[in-house]
Amino acid sequence: MSYTVEFETGLLDRLPREEHPKYKETISNKIIEHLEHRFYRIKPVRNHLQKGIYEMKISLGGKGHRVAFSLRNNQIFVFYISTNLQKVAFDKEVKKKIAK
């Protein structure tokens, strides 16, 4: 299956600018790999208002992060990233982001 990955503008602004291309490639590759082979690593964001929003853990620059993305047809839109690794707290952060 072929996926296209897009990123929200300014998503990686909190990370070192020189690492942005590498981080985008890492995030894209990991999401696609997990969708195709390890879907059990991808969890739905607990939000009763919207469906089709998922999250997963990923390591960027040796640090753990969680990314939130929407998946519709074969299009992935990455819209949130956080260093908060607790799922419940991360889900609350994503819910606030969606409400904006």
JOPE-V801773 format. One record per backbone hydrogen bond with DSSP energy under -0.5 kcal/mol. CO is the residue of the C=O (numbers start at 1). NH is the residue of the N-H. If there is no record, write none. Layout:
BEGIN
CO&NH ; CO&NH
END
This chain:
BEGIN
4&76 ; 6&78 ; 8&11 ; 10&13 ; 12&15 ; 16&19 ; 17&20 ; 19&23 ; 20&24 ; 21&25 ; 22&26 ; 23&27 ; 24&28 ; 25&29 ; 26&30 ; 27&31 ; 28&32 ; 29&33 ; 30&34 ; 31&35 ; 32&36 ; 33&37 ; 33&38 ; 34&38 ; 38&41 ; 39&42 ; 43&55 ; 45&47 ; 52&71 ; 53&45 ; 54&69 ; 55&43 ; 56&67 ; 58&60 ; 58&65 ; 60&63 ; 63&60 ; 65&58 ; 66&82 ; 67&56 ; 68&79 ; 68&80 ; 69&54 ; 70&77 ; 72&75 ; 74&4 ; 74&76 ; 75&72 ; 76&6 ; 76&78 ; 77&70 ; 77&79 ; 78&8 ; 80&68 ; 82&66 ; 83&85 ; 86&90 ; 87&91 ; 88&92 ; 89&93 ; 90&94 ; 91&95 ; 92&96 ; 93&97 ; 94&98 ; 95&99 ; 96&100 ; 97&100
END
